[in-house]
Amino acid sequence: MKKFVAILSAATLLVMPMAVCAAPSPSAGAVVAASQTSVVETAAAEANMTVSEYTNNAIVSTPGLPAADTLPVAQGGKIIVNGVATNMTVTLAKVNAATVKSAKAAATGKIINLVNAKLPVAKGNTVTVNFYVKGLAGTENVTAFQLVKGEWVQVTVKEIRADHIVLDLTQSGPVMFVQN
């Protein structure tokens, strides 16, 4: 019986295929990483944003505004739609040169930044947006305006605190933050 088990074991070793393990190809990882990076870089370039701005949904600088006076703007918390807190996101983008020119003409103080805010809901809903404004002390007198049908209309500033401005918006479009 022992002889039979020994022969069976030896036969099993000869018949079973051996798994071949190879080291991962270092070039394959580089190709995947390069293709993913180029997709993000391409999308950021198409949006006229840096990769950091694009991936963080933030506007750090606005062409046509002095870099020394411009504060980075991003979404700073949950948005509230018609009084209900949500997990929705306001998509931020850079404004075009014509919008910057129009804002400069309408501003009554120093423009902190301009962003194009795309709301995730239909026009007419009241959307309370918490904007993160890096470097804002919270003691400044800041007003906000939104471009509506070619005119800059003042919007409700609900709260100003360190690094945050909370606004009520009712539609998507360019938003201008002005320090008076």
N, CA and C atoms as a LAMMPS dump frame, in Angstrom:
ITEM: TIMESTEP
0
ITEM: NUMBER OF ATOMS
540
ITEM: BOX BOUNDS ff ff ff
-5.0000000000000000e+02 5.0000000000000000e+02
-5.0000000000000000e+02 5.0000000000000000e+02
-5.0000000000000000e+02 5.0000000000000000e+02
ITEM: ATOMS id mol type element x y z
1 1 1 N 0.815 -1.17 0
2 1 2 C 0 0 0
3 1 3 C 0.867 1.245 0
4 2 1 N 1.963 1.207 0.79
5 2 2 C 2.857 2.35 0.843
6 2 3 C 3.47 2.605 -0.521
7 3 1 N 3.77 1.541 -1.219
8 3 2 C 4.367 1.657 -2.539
9 3 3 C 3.378 2.32 -3.499
10 4 1 N 2.099 1.936 -3.408
11 4 2 C 1.066 2.495 -4.276
12 4 3 C 0.91 3.998 -4.047
13 5 1 N 0.891 4.457 -2.809
14 5 2 C 0.766 5.873 -2.466
15 5 3 C 1.981 6.63 -2.975
16 6 1 N 3.163 6.075 -2.843
17 6 2 C 4.387 6.725 -3.316
18 6 3 C 4.363 6.879 -4.824
19 7 1 N 3.912 5.865 -5.557
20 7 2 C 3.836 5.936 -7.022
21 7 3 C 2.78 6.967 -7.433
22 8 1 N 1.651 6.951 -6.746
23 8 2 C 0.58 7.901 -7.054
24 8 3 C 1.05 9.332 -6.803
25 9 1 N 1.761 9.566 -5.751
26 9 2 C 2.283 10.9 -5.432
27 9 3 C 3.279 11.347 -6.489
28 10 1 N 4.159 10.466 -6.906
29 10 2 C 5.148 10.798 -7.927
30 10 3 C 4.462 11.1 -9.256
31 11 1 N 3.439 10.319 -9.6
32 11 2 C 2.717 10.539 -10.851
33 11 3 C 2 11.879 -10.827
34 12 1 N 1.441 12.231 -9.689
35 12 2 C 0.735 13.511 -9.555
36 12 3 C 1.693 14.666 -9.77
37 13 1 N 2.888 14.578 -9.239
38 13 2 C 3.873 15.64 -9.424
39 13 3 C 4.267 15.793 -10.884
40 14 1 N 4.344 14.7 -11.613
41 14 2 C 4.734 14.774 -13.013
42 14 3 C 3.611 15.287 -13.908
43 15 1 N 2.372 15.01 -13.529
44 15 2 C 1.234 15.371 -14.369
45 15 3 C 0.774 16.811 -14.121
46 16 1 N 0.85 17.3 -12.888
47 16 2 C 0.352 18.648 -12.56
48 16 3 C 1.235 19.709 -13.189
49 17 1 N 0.627 20.696 -13.815
50 17 2 C 1.426 21.782 -14.387
51 17 3 C 1.946 22.694 -13.281
52 18 1 N 3.059 23.288 -13.546
53 18 2 C 3.665 24.205 -12.596
54 18 3 C 3.22 25.629 -12.952
55 19 1 N 2.835 26.412 -11.962
56 19 2 C 2.46 27.806 -12.2
57 19 3 C 3.733 28.611 -12.406
58 20 1 N 3.699 29.472 -13.376
59 20 2 C 4.853 30.31 -13.668
60 20 3 C 4.56 31.703 -13.144
61 21 1 N 5.428 32.229 -12.329
62 21 2 C 5.264 33.571 -11.783
63 21 3 C 6.38 34.44 -12.326
64 22 1 N 5.982 35.581 -12.855
65 22 2 C 6.969 36.52 -13.382
66 22 3 C 6.881 37.812 -12.59
67 23 1 N 7.965 38.503 -12.522
68 23 2 C 7.972 39.801 -11.854
69 23 3 C 7.155 40.785 -12.686
70 24 1 N 6.452 41.719 -12.036
71 24 2 C 5.67 42.687 -12.798
72 24 3 C 6.581 43.565 -13.655
73 25 1 N 6.064 43.939 -14.799
74 25 2 C 6.824 44.767 -15.725
75 25 3 C 6.831 46.205 -15.249
76 26 1 N 8.005 46.773 -15.022
77 26 2 C 8.033 48.163 -14.565
78 26 3 C 7.502 49.116 -15.633
79 27 1 N 7.628 48.746 -16.894
80 27 2 C 7.164 49.635 -17.951
81 27 3 C 5.641 49.667 -18.035
82 28 1 N 4.949 48.593 -17.655
83 28 2 C 3.481 48.57 -17.711
84 28 3 C 2.899 49.564 -16.719
85 29 1 N 3.444 49.629 -15.525
86 29 2 C 2.973 50.593 -14.532
87 29 3 C 3.191 52.015 -14.995
88 30 1 N 4.302 52.264 -15.636
89 30 2 C 4.592 53.606 -16.132
90 30 3 C 3.636 54 -17.242
91 31 1 N 3.287 53.06 -18.105
92 31 2 C 2.36 53.349 -19.203
93 31 3 C 0.987 53.69 -18.646
94 32 1 N 0.495 52.925 -17.672
95 32 2 C -0.814 53.187 -17.074
96 32 3 C -0.802 54.543 -16.385
97 33 1 N 0.222 54.816 -15.596
98 33 2 C 0.298 56.092 -14.893
99 33 3 C 0.378 57.245 -15.883
100 34 1 N 1.154 57.096 -16.931
101 34 2 C 1.292 58.159 -17.927
102 34 3 C -0.022 58.417 -18.641
103 35 1 N -0.765 57.375 -18.978
104 35 2 C -2.022 57.577 -19.694
105 35 3 C -3.066 58.22 -18.788
106 36 1 N -3.091 57.871 -17.494
107 36 2 C -4.034 58.497 -16.578
108 36 3 C -3.682 59.96 -16.357
109 37 1 N -2.414 60.248 -16.209
110 37 2 C -1.981 61.619 -16.007
111 37 3 C -2.314 62.471 -17.216
112 38 1 N -2.083 61.956 -18.396
113 38 2 C -2.333 62.76 -19.578
114 38 3 C -3.819 63.039 -19.762
115 39 1 N -4.691 62.152 -19.33
116 39 2 C -6.132 62.388 -19.419
117 39 3 C -6.512 63.555 -18.522
118 40 1 N -6.008 63.586 -17.303
119 40 2 C -6.305 64.668 -16.37
120 40 3 C -5.696 65.968 -16.874
121 41 1 N -4.463 65.899 -17.349
122 41 2 C -3.815 67.104 -17.878
123 41 3 C -4.576 67.659 -19.07
124 42 1 N -5.049 66.792 -19.934
125 42 2 C -5.819 67.226 -21.104
126 42 3 C -7.129 67.872 -20.674
127 43 1 N -7.831 67.241 -19.747
128 43 2 C -9.106 67.79 -19.27
129 43 3 C -8.904 69.145 -18.591
130 44 1 N -7.842 69.272 -17.801
131 44 2 C -7.541 70.545 -17.141
132 44 3 C -7.222 71.627 -18.17
133 45 1 N -6.425 71.286 -19.163
134 45 2 C -6.083 72.254 -20.205
135 45 3 C -7.325 72.7 -20.977
136 46 1 N -8.228 71.768 -21.261
137 46 2 C -9.468 72.108 -21.968
138 46 3 C -10.34 73.051 -21.142
139 47 1 N -10.259 72.943 -19.819
140 47 2 C -11.031 73.81 -18.927
141 47 3 C -10.265 75.093 -18.591
142 48 1 N -9.078 75.278 -19.184
143 48 2 C -8.226 76.443 -18.936
144 48 3 C -7.845 76.538 -17.451
145 49 1 N -7.591 75.379 -16.84
146 49 2 C -7.237 75.308 -15.427
147 49 3 C -5.928 74.539 -15.26
148 50 1 N -5.288 74.739 -14.111
149 50 2 C -4.139 73.906 -13.792
150 50 3 C -4.67 72.539 -13.358
151 51 1 N -3.804 71.546 -13.327
152 51 2 C -4.221 70.218 -12.877
153 51 3 C -4.712 70.288 -11.435
154 52 1 N -4.035 71.05 -10.609
155 52 2 C -4.43 71.194 -9.207
156 52 3 C -5.816 71.838 -9.093
157 53 1 N -6.057 72.89 -9.865
158 53 2 C -7.377 73.534 -9.84
159 53 3 C -8.459 72.558 -10.302
160 54 1 N -8.161 71.845 -11.382
161 54 2 C -9.136 70.924 -11.973
162 54 3 C -9.488 69.784 -11.016
163 55 1 N -8.478 69.176 -10.414
164 55 2 C -8.74 68.026 -9.542
165 55 3 C -9.307 68.429 -8.184
166 56 1 N -9.092 69.678 -7.766
167 56 2 C -9.583 70.135 -6.46
168 56 3 C -10.833 71.014 -6.551
169 57 1 N -11.375 71.21 -7.77
170 57 2 C -12.56 72.053 -7.963
171 57 3 C -12.335 73.411 -7.312
172 58 1 N -11.234 74.06 -7.686
173 58 2 C -10.856 75.34 -7.096
174 58 3 C -10.344 76.281 -8.185
175 59 1 N -10.45 77.567 -7.916
176 59 2 C -9.883 78.578 -8.802
177 59 3 C -8.837 79.328 -7.99
178 60 1 N -7.579 79.139 -8.353
179 60 2 C -6.475 79.737 -7.608
180 60 3 C -6.133 81.115 -8.16
181 61 1 N -6.125 81.245 -9.474
182 61 2 C -5.804 82.528 -10.097
183 61 3 C -6.753 82.771 -11.264
184 62 1 N -6.983 84.045 -11.535
185 62 2 C -7.858 84.43 -12.635
186 62 3 C -7.086 85.367 -13.554
187 63 1 N -6.865 84.973 -14.811
188 63 2 C -6.161 85.846 -15.746
189 63 3 C -6.869 87.199 -15.853
190 64 1 N -6.078 88.27 -15.739
191 64 2 C -6.636 89.614 -15.8
192 64 3 C -6.791 90.256 -14.436
193 65 1 N -6.653 89.459 -13.363
194 65 2 C -6.694 90.002 -12.004
195 65 3 C -5.293 89.92 -11.408
196 66 1 N -4.901 90.923 -10.621
197 66 2 C -3.567 90.878 -10.018
198 66 3 C -3.408 89.67 -9.098
199 67 1 N -2.374 88.895 -9.322
200 67 2 C -2.145 87.676 -8.532
201 67 3 C -1.993 87.996 -7.047
202 68 1 N -1.407 89.133 -6.716
203 68 2 C -1.184 89.491 -5.315
204 68 3 C -2.491 89.758 -4.578
205 69 1 N -3.534 90.17 -5.292
206 69 2 C -4.817 90.49 -4.67
207 69 3 C -5.816 89.347 -4.719
208 70 1 N -5.518 88.299 -5.483
209 70 2 C -6.47 87.219 -5.707
210 70 3 C -6.329 86.136 -4.637
211 71 1 N -7.453 85.738 -4.056
212 71 2 C -7.467 84.65 -3.078
213 71 3 C -8.073 83.404 -3.732
214 72 1 N -7.498 82.235 -3.495
215 72 2 C -8.06 80.997 -4.054
216 72 3 C -9.482 80.75 -3.541
217 73 1 N -10.35 80.248 -4.43
218 73 2 C -11.74 79.967 -4.078
219 73 3 C -12.07 78.522 -4.435
220 74 1 N -12.76 77.841 -3.521
221 74 2 C -13.229 76.465 -3.738
222 74 3 C -14.539 76.292 -2.985
223 75 1 N -15.18 75.144 -3.152
224 75 2 C -16.367 74.864 -2.345
225 75 3 C -15.884 74.489 -0.96
226 76 1 N -16.489 75.09 0.079
227 76 2 C -15.98 74.908 1.431
228 76 3 C -16.829 74.062 2.347
229 77 1 N -17.792 73.359 1.829
230 77 2 C -18.645 72.525 2.665
231 77 3 C -19.874 72.092 1.897
232 78 1 N -20.791 71.458 2.597
233 78 2 C -22.03 71.006 1.957
234 78 3 C -22.828 72.207 1.456
235 79 1 N -23.594 71.982 0.397
236 79 2 C -24.492 73.032 -0.056
237 79 3 C -25.893 72.704 0.439
238 80 1 N -26.669 73.744 0.624
239 80 2 C -28.031 73.598 1.116
240 80 3 C -28.967 74.03 -0.007
241 81 1 N -29.884 73.157 -0.395
242 81 2 C -30.838 73.455 -1.459
243 81 3 C -32.216 73.592 -0.833
244 82 1 N -32.78 74.793 -0.963
245 82 2 C -34.104 75.087 -0.401
246 82 3 C -34.207 74.659 1.062
247 83 1 N -33.143 74.92 1.833
248 83 2 C -33.144 74.633 3.263
249 83 3 C -32.739 73.229 3.665
250 84 1 N -32.405 72.369 2.691
251 84 2 C -32.043 70.978 2.991
252 84 3 C -30.569 70.745 2.653
253 85 1 N -29.778 70.3 3.623
254 85 2 C -28.358 70.001 3.395
255 85 3 C -28.232 68.819 2.436
256 86 1 N -27.284 68.909 1.515
257 86 2 C -27.086 67.864 0.508
258 86 3 C -25.613 67.481 0.43
259 87 1 N -25.335 66.456 -0.351
260 87 2 C -23.965 66.072 -0.662
261 87 3 C -23.588 66.504 -2.08
262 88 1 N -24.359 67.405 -2.656
263 88 2 C -24.1 67.877 -4.017
264 88 3 C -22.863 68.768 -4.045
265 89 1 N -22.353 68.974 -5.257
266 89 2 C -21.171 69.796 -5.447
267 89 3 C -21.462 70.906 -6.437
268 90 1 N -20.97 72.092 -6.138
269 90 2 C -20.995 73.197 -7.087
270 90 3 C -19.705 73.09 -7.889
271 91 1 N -19.82 73.011 -9.205
272 91 2 C -18.635 72.897 -10.054
273 91 3 C -18.121 74.289 -10.369
274 92 1 N -16.839 74.516 -10.079
275 92 2 C -16.229 75.821 -10.316
276 92 3 C -15.352 75.774 -11.554
277 93 1 N -15.37 76.879 -12.299
278 93 2 C -14.543 77.006 -13.5
279 93 3 C -14.058 78.451 -13.589
280 94 1 N -13.054 78.649 -14.42
281 94 2 C -12.549 80.004 -14.643
282 94 3 C -13.499 80.767 -15.552
283 95 1 N -13.518 82.075 -15.381
284 95 2 C -14.332 82.928 -16.24
285 95 3 C -13.495 83.379 -17.434
286 96 1 N -14.156 83.844 -18.487
287 96 2 C -13.431 84.297 -19.673
288 96 3 C -12.996 85.762 -19.525
289 97 1 N -12.203 86.238 -20.471
290 97 2 C -11.64 87.593 -20.419
291 97 3 C -12.725 88.666 -20.446
292 98 1 N -13.794 88.447 -21.197
293 98 2 C -14.888 89.426 -21.27
294 98 3 C -15.567 89.582 -19.908
295 99 1 N -15.699 88.487 -19.173
296 99 2 C -16.311 88.535 -17.848
297 99 3 C -15.409 89.296 -16.877
298 100 1 N -14.108 89.087 -16.973
299 100 2 C -13.157 89.813 -16.115
300 100 3 C -13.251 91.307 -16.405
301 101 1 N -13.292 91.669 -17.661
302 101 2 C -13.386 93.088 -18.058
303 101 3 C -14.675 93.698 -17.514
304 102 1 N -15.789 92.994 -17.653
305 102 2 C -17.084 93.461 -17.158
306 102 3 C -17.066 93.613 -15.635
307 103 1 N -16.457 92.653 -14.946
308 103 2 C -16.384 92.695 -13.479
309 103 3 C -15.55 93.876 -13.01
310 104 1 N -14.433 94.124 -13.672
311 104 2 C -13.575 95.251 -13.299
312 104 3 C -14.323 96.571 -13.435
313 105 1 N -15.137 96.694 -14.464
314 105 2 C -15.906 97.912 -14.682
315 105 3 C -16.998 98.09 -13.622
316 106 1 N -17.55 97.004 -13.123
317 106 2 C -18.661 97.069 -12.172
318 106 3 C -18.222 97.086 -10.71
319 107 1 N -17.006 96.627 -10.417
320 107 2 C -16.555 96.48 -9.028
321 107 3 C -16.411 97.827 -8.333
322 108 1 N -16.848 97.87 -7.085
323 108 2 C -16.734 99.082 -6.274
324 108 3 C -15.582 98.989 -5.279
325 109 1 N -14.852 97.916 -5.318
326 109 2 C -13.719 97.699 -4.435
327 109 3 C -12.745 96.747 -5.09
328 110 1 N -11.905 96.107 -4.273
329 110 2 C -10.904 95.17 -4.79
330 110 3 C -11.547 93.809 -5.049
331 111 1 N -11.403 93.299 -6.27
332 111 2 C -11.943 91.98 -6.594
333 111 3 C -11.036 90.919 -5.974
334 112 1 N -11.621 90.108 -5.093
335 112 2 C -10.871 89.019 -4.454
336 112 3 C -10.677 87.879 -5.444
337 113 1 N -11.735 87.527 -6.179
338 113 2 C -11.653 86.515 -7.228
339 113 3 C -12.981 86.455 -7.966
340 114 1 N -12.946 85.818 -9.11
341 114 2 C -14.119 85.572 -9.943
342 114 3 C -14.166 84.087 -10.233
343 115 1 N -15.336 83.476 -10.105
344 115 2 C -15.484 82.064 -10.436
345 115 3 C -16.768 81.88 -11.229
346 116 1 N -16.788 80.89 -12.069
347 116 2 C -18.02 80.496 -12.743
348 116 3 C -18.564 79.313 -11.958
349 117 1 N -19.701 79.527 -11.274
350 117 2 C -20.28 78.499 -10.405
351 117 3 C -21.433 77.81 -11.122
352 118 1 N -21.3 76.498 -11.331
353 118 2 C -22.373 75.72 -11.946
354 118 3 C -23.091 74.962 -10.84
355 119 1 N -24.338 75.352 -10.6
356 119 2 C -25.126 74.725 -9.548
357 119 3 C -25.684 73.387 -10.026
358 120 1 N -25.838 72.427 -9.102
359 120 2 C -26.327 71.095 -9.485
360 120 3 C -27.852 70.987 -9.525
361 121 1 N -28.546 72.129 -9.466
362 121 2 C -30.008 72.122 -9.473
363 121 3 C -30.523 73.132 -10.484
364 122 1 N -31.814 73.065 -10.773
365 122 2 C -32.431 73.963 -11.752
366 122 3 C -32.496 75.395 -11.228
367 123 1 N -32.501 76.332 -12.167
368 123 2 C -32.622 77.754 -11.858
369 123 3 C -33.889 77.989 -11.041
370 124 1 N -33.796 78.9 -10.076
371 124 2 C -34.955 79.228 -9.259
372 124 3 C -34.914 78.636 -7.868
373 125 1 N -34.166 77.579 -7.671
374 125 2 C -33.984 77.015 -6.331
375 125 3 C -32.985 77.89 -5.581
376 126 1 N -33.165 78.037 -4.282
377 126 2 C -32.197 78.783 -3.481
378 126 3 C -31.127 77.809 -3.014
379 127 1 N -29.901 78.083 -3.427
380 127 2 C -28.777 77.22 -3.096
381 127 3 C -27.809 78.012 -2.213
382 128 1 N -27.623 77.553 -0.993
383 128 2 C -26.675 78.189 -0.075
384 128 3 C -25.343 77.484 -0.26
385 129 1 N -24.358 78.261 -0.724
386 129 2 C -23.043 77.712 -1.05
387 129 3 C -22.002 78.268 -0.082
388 130 1 N -21.264 77.36 0.531
389 130 2 C -20.172 77.714 1.419
390 130 3 C -18.901 77.717 0.572
391 131 1 N -18.409 78.901 0.236
392 131 2 C -17.177 79.015 -0.544
393 131 3 C -15.987 79.099 0.397
394 132 1 N -14.974 78.271 0.135
395 132 2 C -13.71 78.341 0.867
396 132 3 C -12.864 79.39 0.16
397 133 1 N -12.467 80.447 0.878
398 133 2 C -11.655 81.525 0.315
399 133 3 C -10.389 81.602 1.157
400 134 1 N -9.365 80.913 0.69
401 134 2 C -8.119 80.788 1.462
402 134 3 C -7.477 82.159 1.693
403 135 1 N -7.235 82.478 2.957
404 135 2 C -6.577 83.726 3.304
405 135 3 C -7.529 84.81 3.77
406 136 1 N -8.825 84.567 3.737
407 136 2 C -9.806 85.536 4.204
408 136 3 C -9.825 85.504 5.727
409 137 1 N -9.628 86.653 6.355
410 137 2 C -9.578 86.7 7.815
411 137 3 C -10.953 86.52 8.442
412 138 1 N -11.993 86.924 7.734
413 138 2 C -13.345 86.816 8.266
414 138 3 C -13.851 88.121 8.833
415 139 1 N -12.986 89.114 8.903
416 139 2 C -13.383 90.426 9.418
417 139 3 C -13.568 91.441 8.293
418 140 1 N -13.277 91.052 7.079
419 140 2 C -13.381 91.965 5.947
420 140 3 C -14.844 92.239 5.581
421 141 1 N -15.071 93.371 4.95
422 141 2 C -16.38 93.695 4.405
423 141 3 C -16.379 93.21 2.955
424 142 1 N -17.022 92.076 2.709
425 142 2 C -17.029 91.472 1.377
426 142 3 C -18.461 91.429 0.851
427 143 1 N -18.628 91.866 -0.387
428 143 2 C -19.913 91.726 -1.065
429 143 3 C -19.71 90.775 -2.236
430 144 1 N -20.801 90.183 -2.672
431 144 2 C -20.724 89.255 -3.793
432 144 3 C -21.761 89.643 -4.838
433 145 1 N -21.393 89.435 -6.092
434 145 2 C -22.259 89.76 -7.213
435 145 3 C -22.284 88.582 -8.169
436 146 1 N -23.409 88.432 -8.87
437 146 2 C -23.504 87.396 -9.89
438 146 3 C -23.921 88.043 -11.198
439 147 1 N -23.31 87.586 -12.277
440 147 2 C -23.619 88.114 -13.605
441 147 3 C -24.93 87.488 -14.083
442 148 1 N -25.966 88.333 -14.222
443 148 2 C -27.29 87.881 -14.643
444 148 3 C -27.719 88.732 -15.842
445 149 1 N -27.862 88.1 -16.996
446 149 2 C -28.292 88.785 -18.228
447 149 3 C -27.443 90.026 -18.5
448 150 1 N -26.123 89.899 -18.314
449 150 2 C -25.194 90.98 -18.624
450 150 3 C -25.026 92.03 -17.546
451 151 1 N -25.707 91.897 -16.417
452 151 2 C -25.612 92.855 -15.313
453 151 3 C -25.117 92.157 -14.053
454 152 1 N -24.27 92.85 -13.285
455 152 2 C -23.787 92.311 -12.018
456 152 3 C -24.805 92.63 -10.937
457 153 1 N -25.433 91.599 -10.377
458 153 2 C -26.481 91.731 -9.373
459 153 3 C -25.935 91.253 -8.027
460 154 1 N -26.13 92.077 -6.995
461 154 2 C -25.646 91.689 -5.668
462 154 3 C -26.436 90.493 -5.151
463 155 1 N -25.715 89.524 -4.569
464 155 2 C -26.35 88.345 -3.99
465 155 3 C -26.207 88.397 -2.474
466 156 1 N -27.04 87.634 -1.793
467 156 2 C -27.052 87.625 -0.334
468 156 3 C -25.818 86.929 0.22
469 157 1 N -25.089 87.656 1.058
470 157 2 C -23.966 87.076 1.795
471 157 3 C -24.528 86.681 3.157
472 158 1 N -24.632 85.374 3.401
473 158 2 C -25.222 84.889 4.657
474 158 3 C -24.232 84.917 5.809
475 159 1 N -22.952 84.687 5.485
476 159 2 C -21.967 84.609 6.556
477 159 3 C -20.571 84.833 5.987
478 160 1 N -19.745 85.517 6.779
479 160 2 C -18.324 85.657 6.475
480 160 3 C -17.573 85.248 7.733
481 161 1 N -16.667 84.285 7.595
482 161 2 C -15.826 83.862 8.717
483 161 3 C -14.449 83.518 8.144
484 162 1 N -13.525 83.188 8.985
485 162 2 C -12.163 82.886 8.527
486 162 3 C -12.19 81.853 7.408
487 163 1 N -11.658 82.22 6.266
488 163 2 C -11.519 81.364 5.082
489 163 3 C -12.847 80.944 4.442
490 164 1 N -13.973 81.565 4.787
491 164 2 C -15.262 81.16 4.22
492 164 3 C -16.176 82.349 3.946
493 165 1 N -16.905 82.264 2.841
494 165 2 C -18.005 83.181 2.521
495 165 3 C -19.177 82.3 2.112
496 166 1 N -20.315 82.495 2.756
497 166 2 C -21.506 81.704 2.466
498 166 3 C -22.499 82.59 1.725
499 167 1 N -22.906 82.136 0.531
500 167 2 C -23.804 82.915 -0.331
501 167 3 C -25.077 82.152 -0.623
502 168 1 N -26.149 82.897 -0.902
503 168 2 C -27.379 82.325 -1.443
504 168 3 C -27.394 82.633 -2.935
505 169 1 N -27.437 81.596 -3.767
506 169 2 C -27.499 81.753 -5.216
507 169 3 C -28.778 81.099 -5.731
508 170 1 N -29.306 81.635 -6.822
509 170 2 C -30.517 81.05 -7.408
510 170 3 C -30.293 80.551 -8.832
511 171 1 N -29.082 80.739 -9.35
512 171 2 C -28.781 80.231 -10.688
513 171 3 C -27.279 80.083 -10.867
514 172 1 N -26.909 79.34 -11.887
515 172 2 C -25.498 79.173 -12.227
516 172 3 C -24.99 80.442 -12.906
517 173 1 N -23.676 80.631 -12.856
518 173 2 C -23.068 81.745 -13.575
519 173 3 C -21.892 82.333 -12.815
520 174 1 N -21.25 83.336 -13.423
521 174 2 C -20.091 83.974 -12.791
522 174 3 C -20.45 84.659 -11.472
523 175 1 N -19.575 84.48 -10.484
524 175 2 C -19.728 85.106 -9.17
525 175 3 C -18.466 85.911 -8.896
526 176 1 N -18.661 87.161 -8.461
527 176 2 C -17.542 88.059 -8.148
528 176 3 C -17.547 88.348 -6.652
529 177 1 N -16.39 88.176 -6.022
530 177 2 C -16.208 88.513 -4.6
531 177 3 C -15.441 89.823 -4.534
532 178 1 N -16.006 90.829 -3.862
533 178 2 C -15.393 92.155 -3.816
534 178 3 C -15.18 92.557 -2.364
535 179 1 N -13.954 92.975 -2.055
536 179 2 C -13.642 93.481 -0.727
537 179 3 C -13.781 94.998 -0.787
538 180 1 N -14.657 95.545 0.063
539 180 2 C -14.912 96.988 0.065
540 180 3 C -14.049 97.689 1.089
